[in-house]
Amino acid sequence: MNHPSEMALHQYLEDAINGKTSMSAKTIAGIKKDIGEALKRQFGKRTKRRKFQLRMSNIGRPSCQLWFEKNHPEKSDPLPTTFVMNMMLGDIVEAVFKGLMKEAKIDFQNSEKVSLDIADTKVSGTYDLVLNDAVDDIKSASDWSYRNKFESFDTLAEEDPFGYVGQLAGYAKASGKKAGGWWVVNKANGSFKYIPADNIDVDKEVKKLEDNVRVVTLNKFKRCYDSEEETFRGKPTGNRVLSKTCSFCRYKHSCWENLQELPSLLSKAKEPKIVSYVSIGKEKVA
């Protein structure tokens, strides 16, 4: 375990299994309130196109993605019908997890809105909690992300298409507190763990955020990542594919205009994985 509070949470849950706990009316009311606000936010009326704004939750994303969000939000890939439900599940996980922390007698400060001037632009956001004078975020994750992306700080920072590291650094800088880490809950089975941001350099990350703000302010598009060489059984195939970071972007089909998502060309499997091809052999498809 990476945090002493993990043991307190496991003990509370073990006591719950054995019928030794009761949840206070105050905690239940707080969870209901948080989930109710999330329901209004996720299922309330939405404007078709919201005015673009840099926020702590998006400022760490690739600048080319921010350019599309600012200038051509209509070019986003259609969101699946499961998107809102997935967001709602994340809100429920956060509300319940905080409730469990309260009942486990973990002393933390609840979420607070903070702002930071970054490259002459005011950027605001709301962190999840402060524990031991360090800002923490709560994330819900798929089983794959839980086991791979959230294996450690280094694996998260290596491929961070959603800007989680920059987001935490921004919260820390704005609040004047340390960058703690992430409480991560596996949506598939309820497992949870704490990933400390032990190698984070807050000032360096904020500098990256400043660079992002300047790119957005200049409003000049530049692709952030090149395509990558495809390999099969350790050998290059001559094809080029999207980088992992680009594969998560909702604007990848606009950024790479003729991108083709095809079953792996060399795989002999009955159901080969889908690969995002940028070029096949010498023939460019984007």
C-alpha positions as CSV (number, residue, x, y, z in Angstrom):
1,M,0.0,0.0,0.0
2,N,1.2,3.5,-0.9
3,H,-0.8,5.5,1.7
4,P,-1.6,4.9,5.4
5,S,-5.2,5.8,4.7
6,E,-5.6,2.8,2.4
7,M,-5.5,0.6,5.5
8,A,-8.2,2.6,7.3
9,L,-10.4,2.3,4.2
10,H,-9.9,-1.5,3.9
11,Q,-10.6,-1.9,7.6
12,Y,-13.9,0.0,7.3
13,L,-14.9,-2.1,4.3
14,E,-14.0,-5.3,6.2
15,D,-16.1,-4.1,9.1
16,A,-19.0,-3.4,6.7
17,I,-18.8,-6.9,5.3
18,N,-19.0,-8.3,8.9
19,G,-21.9,-6.0,9.8
20,K,-20.0,-3.9,12.2
21,T,-20.5,-0.5,10.6
22,S,-23.3,2.0,10.2
23,M,-23.1,5.1,7.9
24,S,-24.0,8.4,9.5
25,A,-27.0,10.3,8.3
26,K,-24.7,13.3,7.6
27,T,-22.5,11.3,5.3
28,I,-25.4,9.7,3.5
29,A,-26.9,13.2,3.0
30,G,-23.6,14.5,1.6
31,I,-23.3,11.6,-0.9
32,K,-26.9,12.2,-2.0
33,K,-26.2,15.9,-2.5
34,D,-23.1,15.2,-4.6
35,I,-24.8,12.6,-6.7
36,G,-27.8,14.8,-7.2
37,E,-25.7,17.7,-8.4
38,A,-23.9,15.3,-10.8
39,L,-27.2,14.0,-12.2
40,K,-28.3,17.6,-12.9
41,R,-24.9,18.3,-14.5
42,Q,-24.8,15.2,-16.7
43,F,-28.4,14.9,-17.6
44,G,-29.5,18.5,-17.6
45,K,-29.9,20.6,-20.7
46,R,-26.7,21.2,-22.6
47,T,-25.9,23.9,-25.1
48,K,-24.8,22.3,-28.3
49,R,-21.6,24.2,-28.4
50,R,-20.1,25.6,-25.2
51,K,-17.7,28.5,-25.4
52,F,-14.2,27.2,-25.2
53,Q,-12.4,27.8,-22.0
54,L,-9.1,26.6,-20.6
55,R,-9.7,24.8,-17.3
56,M,-7.5,22.8,-14.9
57,S,-9.2,19.7,-16.2
58,N,-8.2,20.2,-19.8
59,I,-5.1,22.4,-19.8
60,G,-2.7,19.5,-19.6
61,R,-4.0,17.8,-22.7
62,P,-2.1,18.0,-26.0
63,S,-2.2,21.5,-27.4
64,C,-3.3,20.3,-30.8
65,Q,-6.4,18.8,-29.2
66,L,-7.1,22.1,-27.4
67,W,-6.8,23.9,-30.8
68,F,-9.6,21.7,-32.2
69,E,-11.7,22.2,-29.1
70,K,-11.3,26.0,-29.5
71,N,-11.7,26.3,-33.3
72,H,-13.6,23.2,-34.6
73,P,-15.5,21.4,-31.8
74,E,-17.9,20.2,-34.5
75,K,-15.1,18.0,-35.9
76,S,-15.0,15.8,-32.9
77,D,-15.8,12.2,-33.4
78,P,-19.4,11.5,-32.2
79,L,-19.5,10.7,-28.5
80,P,-20.9,7.2,-27.8
81,T,-24.2,6.9,-26.0
82,T,-22.3,5.4,-23.1
83,F,-20.3,8.6,-22.6
84,V,-22.7,10.3,-20.2
85,M,-23.2,7.1,-18.2
86,N,-19.5,6.7,-17.9
87,M,-19.1,10.2,-16.6
88,M,-21.9,9.7,-14.2
89,L,-20.3,6.5,-12.9
90,G,-17.1,8.6,-12.2
91,D,-19.2,11.1,-10.3
92,I,-20.8,8.4,-8.2
93,V,-17.5,6.8,-7.4
94,E,-16.0,10.1,-6.2
95,A,-19.1,10.8,-4.0
96,V,-19.2,7.4,-2.4
97,F,-15.4,7.2,-2.0
98,K,-15.3,10.5,-0.1
99,G,-18.2,9.2,2.1
100,L,-16.2,6.1,2.9
101,M,-13.2,8.2,3.8
102,K,-15.3,10.2,6.2
103,E,-16.7,7.1,7.8
104,A,-13.2,5.6,8.1
105,K,-12.2,8.7,10.1
106,I,-9.8,9.9,7.5
107,D,-9.2,13.6,8.1
108,F,-9.3,15.5,4.8
109,Q,-10.4,18.8,3.4
110,N,-13.2,18.6,0.8
111,S,-13.0,20.0,-2.8
112,E,-12.4,23.7,-3.4
113,K,-12.2,25.9,-6.4
114,V,-8.8,27.4,-7.1
115,S,-7.4,29.7,-9.8
116,L,-4.0,30.3,-11.2
117,D,-2.6,32.9,-13.7
118,I,-0.8,30.9,-16.4
119,A,0.9,32.9,-19.2
120,D,-1.5,35.8,-18.5
121,T,-4.5,33.6,-18.6
122,K,-6.7,32.8,-15.5
123,V,-7.2,29.1,-15.3
124,S,-9.6,27.7,-12.7
125,G,-10.7,24.3,-11.5
126,T,-11.9,22.3,-8.5
127,Y,-9.6,19.8,-6.8
128,D,-11.2,16.7,-5.2
129,L,-9.6,16.8,-1.7
130,V,-6.6,17.7,0.4
131,L,-5.0,15.1,2.7
132,N,-2.0,15.7,4.8
133,D,-1.6,19.1,3.2
134,A,-1.3,17.6,-0.3
135,V,-3.8,17.8,-3.1
136,D,-5.3,14.5,-4.3
137,D,-7.5,13.6,-7.2
138,I,-10.0,10.7,-7.3
139,K,-10.2,8.8,-10.6
140,S,-12.4,5.9,-11.7
141,A,-10.7,3.6,-14.3
142,S,-11.3,0.7,-16.5
143,D,-9.7,-2.6,-15.5
144,W,-7.0,-2.1,-18.2
145,S,-6.2,1.5,-17.1
146,Y,-6.2,0.5,-13.5
147,R,-3.6,-2.3,-14.1
148,N,-1.5,-0.5,-16.7
149,K,-1.8,3.3,-16.9
150,F,-2.3,3.7,-13.2
151,E,0.4,1.2,-12.3
152,S,2.7,4.0,-11.0
153,F,3.4,7.7,-11.5
154,D,5.9,6.9,-14.2
155,T,3.4,4.8,-16.3
156,L,0.8,7.6,-15.9
157,A,3.2,10.3,-16.9
158,E,4.6,8.4,-19.9
159,E,1.3,8.3,-21.7
160,D,-1.0,11.0,-20.3
161,P,-3.5,12.0,-23.1
162,F,-6.0,13.3,-20.6
163,G,-3.5,15.6,-18.8
164,Y,-3.9,14.2,-15.3
165,V,-0.3,15.1,-14.3
166,G,-0.6,18.7,-15.5
167,Q,-4.1,18.9,-13.8
168,L,-2.7,17.9,-10.4
169,A,0.3,20.2,-10.7
170,G,-2.0,23.1,-11.5
171,Y,-4.1,22.4,-8.5
172,A,-1.0,22.2,-6.3
173,K,0.5,25.4,-7.6
174,A,-2.9,27.3,-7.3
175,S,-3.6,26.0,-3.8
176,G,0.0,26.5,-2.5
177,K,0.0,22.8,-1.3
178,K,2.0,19.8,-2.3
179,A,1.0,17.5,-5.1
180,G,-0.2,14.3,-3.4
181,G,-1.4,11.8,-6.0
182,W,-4.4,9.9,-7.2
183,W,-7.0,7.6,-5.5
184,V,-7.9,5.2,-8.3
185,V,-11.0,3.0,-8.3
186,N,-11.3,0.0,-10.7
187,K,-14.9,0.3,-12.1
188,A,-14.8,-3.4,-13.0
189,N,-14.4,-4.9,-9.6
190,G,-14.2,-2.1,-6.9
191,S,-10.5,-2.4,-6.2
192,F,-8.8,0.8,-5.3
193,K,-5.3,2.1,-4.7
194,Y,-3.3,5.2,-4.2
195,I,-0.7,6.3,-6.7
196,P,1.6,8.9,-5.2
197,A,2.9,11.7,-7.5
198,D,6.4,11.0,-6.0
199,N,8.4,12.0,-9.0
200,I,6.4,15.1,-10.0
201,D,8.2,18.4,-10.6
202,V,5.3,20.9,-10.1
203,D,7.2,23.9,-11.5
204,K,8.3,21.9,-14.6
205,E,4.7,20.7,-15.2
206,V,3.4,24.3,-14.8
207,K,5.9,25.4,-17.4
208,K,4.4,22.8,-19.8
209,L,1.0,24.3,-19.0
210,E,2.3,27.8,-19.8
211,D,3.5,26.5,-23.2
212,N,0.0,25.0,-23.9
213,V,-1.6,28.3,-23.0
214,R,0.7,30.2,-25.4
215,V,0.0,27.8,-28.2
216,V,-3.8,28.2,-27.7
217,T,-3.4,32.0,-27.5
218,L,-1.4,32.1,-30.8
219,N,-4.0,29.9,-32.3
220,K,-1.7,28.2,-34.7
221,F,-2.3,24.5,-35.3
222,K,0.7,22.1,-35.0
223,R,0.4,18.4,-34.6
224,C,1.8,17.3,-31.3
225,Y,2.8,13.8,-32.2
226,D,4.2,12.0,-35.2
227,S,2.9,8.6,-36.3
228,E,4.8,5.5,-35.2
229,E,6.3,2.5,-37.0
230,E,4.2,-0.6,-36.7
231,T,5.9,-3.8,-35.7
232,F,4.7,-7.3,-35.8
233,R,6.5,-10.0,-33.7
234,G,9.2,-7.5,-33.1
235,K,9.8,-6.6,-36.8
236,P,8.8,-3.5,-38.7
237,T,6.0,-4.0,-41.1
238,G,6.6,-0.9,-43.2
239,N,3.2,0.5,-42.0
240,R,2.8,3.5,-39.8
241,V,0.1,3.9,-37.0
242,L,-1.1,6.5,-34.6
243,S,0.7,7.0,-31.4
244,K,-1.1,5.8,-28.2
245,T,-1.7,9.4,-27.1
246,C,-3.4,10.3,-30.5
247,S,-5.6,7.1,-30.3
248,F,-7.5,8.6,-27.4
249,C,-8.2,11.9,-29.1
250,R,-11.7,12.6,-30.4
251,Y,-10.3,14.7,-33.2
252,K,-7.9,12.1,-34.7
253,H,-10.0,11.6,-37.8
254,S,-9.9,15.3,-38.5
255,C,-6.2,15.7,-37.6
256,W,-5.3,12.6,-39.8
257,E,-7.9,13.1,-42.6
258,N,-7.8,9.7,-44.2
259,L,-7.0,7.6,-41.1
260,Q,-8.1,4.0,-41.5
261,E,-9.1,1.8,-38.6
262,L,-8.7,-1.7,-39.8
263,P,-8.1,-5.2,-38.3
264,S,-4.4,-5.8,-38.0
265,L,-3.2,-6.6,-41.5
266,L,-0.8,-9.3,-40.5
267,S,-2.6,-10.9,-37.6
268,K,-4.0,-14.4,-38.1
269,A,-6.3,-14.3,-35.1
270,K,-10.0,-14.9,-35.6
271,E,-10.8,-11.5,-34.2
272,P,-7.6,-9.4,-34.8
273,K,-7.3,-6.1,-32.9
274,I,-8.2,-2.9,-34.6
275,V,-5.2,-0.8,-35.7
276,S,-5.3,2.9,-36.6
277,Y,-3.2,3.1,-39.8
278,V,-1.7,6.3,-41.0
279,S,0.1,4.8,-43.9
280,I,0.3,1.2,-45.4
281,G,3.6,0.4,-47.0
282,K,4.6,3.4,-49.1
283,E,0.9,4.4,-49.7
284,K,-0.2,7.2,-47.4
285,V,-3.7,6.9,-46.1
286,A,-3.5,10.2,-44.2
